[in-house]
Amino acid sequence: MSKQRLMGSALAAGFLVLTGALAAAQEATPPAATSPTAAAPLTVPDVDAWLDGYMPYALKTGDIPGAVVVVVKDGQVLTERGYGYSDVENRTPVDAAQTLFRPGSVSKLFTWTAVMQQVEQGKIDLDADINQYLDFKVPGLDGKPITMRNLMQHTAGFEEQAKGIIAEEPRTLPPYDALLKVWVPTRVFAPGSTPAYSNYGASLAGYIVQRVSGESFDDYIDRHIFEPLEMKHSSFRQPLPAALVPLMSKGYPLGSEEPRPYEIIGPAPAGSLAASGEDMAHFMIAHLQDGEYHGNRILKAETAKVMHDTPLTMLPPLNRMELGFFETNINGREVIGHLGDTDYFHTSLHLFLKENVGFYVSFNSPGKDGAAGGLRGALFQDFADRYFPAAPPKAGVDEKTAAKHAALMSGAWAVSRGSRSNFLAGIGFISQTKVGAGKKGELVLPFPGLNGKPRHWIEIAPFVWADANGHDRAAAQLVDGKPVRFSFDMLSPFMVFERVPWYADSTWLMPLFGIGVAALLLTVLVWPLAAAVRRRYKAPLALAPEALKAYRLSRIAALLVLVGLGLWLLIFMLILKDTNNLSSRLDPLILFTQLLGVVAFFGGLALMLWNLKAVWGGQRRWPAKLWSVVLVISAGAVLWVALACKLLSFGTNY
């Protein structure tokens, strides 16, 4: 949900940041305390002692001010622990019972629960065209309408929506239902065909609940989920209700830095929840008890079971998407859960279904080098290893075959979550995932472990790999014996990687683009210097009028191309750092840059070709002829990349 994470990952392979399981400092996560084959007793004394030894060190080394951890078992809270501070300046400790944290996209589980309540009542059909519930049109693709099941399983086919995702000033964002209608993200996949995580889709589901129930989304959640679950310290409302403000933890870029204002989430049903650890325990208990909490029922048992066990299988045997929850299976246990991020809060929730155990953790800062993301993943895995251990998988493919399969996987891949029709496609281009084979023929994936080092993947079945020192598995889908799609456990329920076509492959385009930009920059810098030298020595450029004109215009063209690229770089930087929803104020600059790009990139190539003709048609020396060719190639490379990155498309929705 976080804008930085969204822009860097969600829009590209960087959504690995959203899950947070791949990037953090190793020192922030102490090793698991037990052997992977010896289970510790899941009791209050053992869990408390383990957490008390684990968390303070992790927070301190990760520069994270505070956290809350909750474990539930057999319909009761086993333990709830607050660590560190909710307000560093005032030294206010985190209180697991009352301190509110922002669980980010874990909020979606409440929205999906509300949807299933309406399914129970016959007001929503999971497999009907969602347009029958809306007052505006949301088309599908390839003749297939979008259904609620598609929304719940992130297979509606939407590209990413980044504009209006998050802000720090309430007045700068429209209400979530108005934001939905500003722009319907382009459908880039046929419904049901491709997992591509979507905040827009979850927000749309919340709007449908509002429409069919006749209550505002906030009122609905208050009455039909918070009240029966006795969640007295929780709210989706923005700004936060006055009574809860004193209980809200501050959010910090780092524990050693100043706190930031309360974050306002644009697609509110997708991530605006604020809740205490104890309240989240009530929610976990209800789902583990098939919809019932201490005599109050939010779902019928059969509805809860459908929600928990209706998987969409895309890449067996990897984790799958259920209806709103996604699998986080570990050590042979059936586990469902969700992760969540705002800019400053980072959360995970996991339900061990057969063990009747729930685990929840939330941090109020990303920490040093994104430590909270890796820490939440390591904490969950270490919890599972301590209390529900299993032996690691063994290799099942011989070395020769494994090397062949790794070679087939090599190349550039693009993540399914991202922008395809607008200029943010440029982030996806820059962030393409490069897969290769190592010196011994082993698969090399660019997803480091907690220590920042490459992970060692062993092939345990044909085109199925396991992290030798962790819990992740990766797998590929084959077509005609060739891999065309892959993912790994932490992402597979809601995102996959697909082959990049040759014409958009950054492996060869980025070096060519870099050389081209360098050549254009050198041309622009040398132009006035050469003119000054000629003036100093009274040696005018001896060119025919037409050739002189082509020479000068080619230099102007190089300057315009660089200005166009510079403006795009500025726009990306402003959007990425935008915490006050200045996006709409950038619209004139975006439109100007798009217009300039068309003139500069197309016109630049045309002028370079004219200059080439003038140089080769005259009596110029070989350096001039060579450089005229370099300029044509450089301008062509920039235009090619601009087309691949959709920098020449018009519009301010993204």
Secondary structure, DSSP 4 states (H G I P E B T S, - for coil): --HHHIIIIISSGGGHHHH-SS---GGGSPPPSS-TTSPPP--HHHHHHHHHHHHHHHHHHHT--EEEEEEEETTEEEEEEEEEEEETTTTEEP-TTT-EE--GGGGHHHHHHHHHHHHHTTS--TTSBGGGG-SS----BTTB--BHHHHHTT-S-B----TTSEES-GGGS--HHHHHHH-PPPB-S-TTT--B--HHHHHHHHHHHHHHHSS-HHHHHIIIIITTTT-TTEE--SSPPTTTGGGBPPB-SSTTS--BPPPEESSGGGT--EEEHHHHHHHHHHHHTTTEETTEESS-HHHHHHHHS--B-SSTTS--B-SS-EE--BTTB-EEEEEEE-SS-EEEEEEETTTTEEEEEEESS--GGGHHHHHHHHHHHHHHHHHS--PPP---S-HHHHHHHHHHH-EEEEESSS-SSSTTHHHHHHTPEEEEE-TTS-EE-S---TTSSPP-EEEEETTEEEETTSS-EEEEEEETTEEEEEEETTTTTTB-EEEPPGGG-HHHHHHHHHHHHHHHHHHHHHHHHHHHHHHHTT------HHHHHHHHHHHHHHHHHHHHHHHHHHHHHHHHT-SS--GGGGHHHHHHHHHHHIIIIIHHHHHHHHHHHHHHTTT--HHHHHHHHHHHHHHHHHHHHHHHTTTT---S--
